[in-house]
Amino acid sequence: MATAAQTRERILETAWDLIRERGIADVTVAQIAAAAGVSRQLVYVHFENRAGLLTAMARHNDVRTGFRERMLETRSLDPVERLEATLRVWWDYLPEILPVGRALEAALVTGDEGGVAWADRMHDLWDALRLCVGRVARAGRLRPGWTRDAATDWILAHCQLAGWQTLVVERGWSPADYVERELGAILAELVVPASATNGPRA
């Protein structure tokens, strides 16, 4: 017999698969429950509502795929290297989550509960980027005229799915070209070259 943790995991992974196949609007809790082989009532035992289920689904995928662990591994790097590595980890993850991510992102516009899940993941990404930017600033490498929050906002704008969708999926850019050009633009705009500083500050 499956444990509660195994049942919860099956529900989350079933939800991900259904949304990847069908989009967000046509996927109900009842459909997720049926596909996972559980009752709708049991889904609500594990998750308060559909928004909670979808948020947990997105968080679970971050862990299941190793994305969260890869993000944590950047913490030992020096400030600018950490920012660069964090962005590379995110962009490496995009092809894997693109169909579901686009569905959740679109839900923000339509008012579907899936929008809550996307807002939650973007908030966590913003927090991770803000930690990186803070370290860059403390090292004396953030360009004058940028605050920590404004720089984080600017980077987050470069991390949205629409850019990848337009340039890589629709216009045929290679993922490597996309990453290098985005990264080059962000670093040129926000980071003072090491040669222009007197070294990192304590």
C-alpha positions in Angstrom: 0.0 0.0 0.0 1.3 3.4 -0.9 2.3 5.8 1.9 0.8 9.2 2.3 4.0 10.7 0.9 4.0 8.4 -2.1 0.3 9.3 -2.8 1.0 13.0 -2.5 4.0 12.6 -4.9 1.8 10.7 -7.4 -0.9 13.4 -7.3 1.7 16.2 -7.9 3.4 14.4 -10.8 0.1 13.5 -12.4 -1.0 17.2 -12.2 2.2 18.2 -13.9 1.8 15.7 -16.7 -1.8 16.6 -17.3 -1.1 20.4 -17.5 1.8 19.7 -19.8 -0.5 17.8 -22.1 -3.7 19.8 -21.9 -2.9 23.3 -20.6 -4.2 24.8 -17.4 -7.8 25.8 -18.0 -9.1 22.3 -18.8 -7.4 20.5 -15.9 -9.6 20.1 -12.9 -9.0 18.6 -9.4 -11.4 15.7 -10.3 -9.4 14.9 -13.5 -6.1 15.0 -11.6 -7.6 12.7 -8.9 -8.9 10.2 -11.5 -5.7 10.1 -13.4 -3.7 9.6 -10.1 -6.1 6.8 -9.1 -7.4 8.6 -5.9 -10.6 10.3 -4.9 -11.1 14.0 -5.2 -11.7 14.1 -1.5 -8.2 12.6 -0.9 -6.6 15.3 -3.0 -8.2 17.9 -0.7 -6.8 16.0 2.3 -3.3 16.7 0.9 -4.0 20.2 -0.6 -6.3 22.9 0.7 -7.5 23.9 -2.8 -6.6 23.8 -6.5 -4.3 26.7 -6.1 -2.4 25.0 -3.3 -2.2 21.8 -5.4 -0.7 23.6 -8.4 1.7 25.6 -6.2 2.9 22.4 -4.5 3.2 20.8 -8.0 5.5 23.5 -9.2 7.7 23.3 -6.1 7.8 19.5 -6.2 9.1 19.7 -9.8 11.9 22.0 -8.7 13.0 19.3 -6.3 12.3 16.3 -8.4 14.4 17.5 -11.3 17.3 18.6 -9.2 16.8 22.3 -10.0 16.6 23.3 -6.4 19.8 21.4 -5.6 21.6 23.0 -8.5 20.6 26.4 -7.3 21.9 25.7 -3.8 25.2 24.6 -5.3 26.0 28.1 -6.6 26.2 29.5 -3.0 29.9 28.7 -2.6 31.0 30.7 -5.7 32.3 34.3 -5.6 29.6 37.0 -6.0 29.7 37.5 -9.8 30.3 33.9 -10.5 27.3 33.0 -8.3 25.0 35.4 -10.2 26.2 34.0 -13.5 25.8 30.4 -12.4 22.4 31.0 -10.9 21.2 32.4 -14.2 22.7 29.5 -16.2 20.9 27.0 -13.9 17.6 28.8 -14.5 18.0 29.0 -18.3 19.1 25.3 -18.4 15.8 24.5 -16.6 13.6 26.5 -19.0 13.3 23.9 -21.8 12.2 21.3 -19.2 9.4 23.4 -17.7 8.4 25.5 -20.7 4.9 24.0 -21.6 3.8 23.9 -17.9 5.4 27.2 -17.1 3.7 29.0 -20.1 0.4 27.5 -19.0 0.8 28.8 -15.4 2.1 32.1 -16.6 -0.9 32.5 -18.9 -3.1 31.8 -15.9 -2.0 35.0 -14.3 -3.7 36.8 -17.2 -6.9 34.8 -17.2 -7.3 34.7 -13.4 -7.0 30.9 -13.2 -5.7 29.6 -9.9 -2.6 28.3 -11.7 -1.4 31.9 -11.7 -0.9 31.7 -8.0 1.6 28.8 -8.6 3.6 30.8 -11.2 3.6 33.9 -9.0 5.0 31.8 -6.1 7.8 30.4 -8.3 8.7 33.8 -9.6 8.8 35.2 -6.1 11.3 32.5 -5.1 13.4 33.2 -8.2 13.4 36.9 -7.4 14.5 36.1 -3.8 17.4 34.0 -5.1 18.5 36.6 -7.6 18.3 39.3 -4.9 20.7 37.3 -2.7 23.1 37.2 -5.6 22.8 40.9 -6.4 23.3 41.7 -2.7 26.6 39.9 -2.7 27.7 41.6 -5.9 26.9 45.0 -4.3 28.8 44.1 -1.1 31.8 43.2 -3.2 31.7 46.6 -4.8 30.8 45.2 -8.2 27.2 46.6 -8.7 27.3 49.5 -11.2 26.4 53.0 -9.8 22.8 54.0 -10.3 21.4 50.6 -9.5 19.8 49.6 -6.3 19.7 46.0 -5.1 15.9 45.7 -5.8 16.0 47.5 -9.1 18.8 45.3 -10.4 17.0 42.2 -9.3 13.8 43.4 -11.1 15.9 44.0 -14.2 17.4 40.5 -14.1 14.0 38.9 -13.4 12.6 40.6 -16.6 15.3 38.8 -18.6 14.3 35.5 -17.0 10.7 35.4 -18.2 9.6 32.6 -20.5 8.5 34.9 -23.3 12.0 35.8 -24.3 13.0 32.1 -24.6 9.8 31.3 -26.4 10.3 34.1 -28.9 14.0 33.7 -29.7 14.7 30.0 -29.2 11.4 28.3 -30.0 10.0 30.7 -32.6 13.0 32.4 -34.1 15.3 29.4 -33.9 18.2 30.8 -31.9 20.3 28.1 -30.3 19.9 27.8 -26.5 23.6 28.5 -26.1 23.4 31.8 -28.1 20.4 32.9 -26.1 22.1 32.2 -22.8 25.4 33.9 -23.7 23.7 37.0 -25.2 21.3 37.4 -22.2 24.1 36.8 -19.7 26.4 39.3 -21.5 23.7 42.0 -21.6 22.9 41.5 -17.9 26.6 41.6 -16.7 27.5 44.5 -18.9 24.5 46.5 -17.6 24.9 45.7 -13.9 28.4 44.6 -13.0 31.5 46.6 -12.7 34.4 44.7 -14.3 36.9 43.2 -11.8 39.7 45.3 -13.5 37.9 48.5 -12.5 37.7 47.6 -8.8 40.3 47.3 -6.0 39.1 43.8 -5.2 36.2 42.5 -3.2 35.1 44.2 0.0 34.8 42.2 3.2 
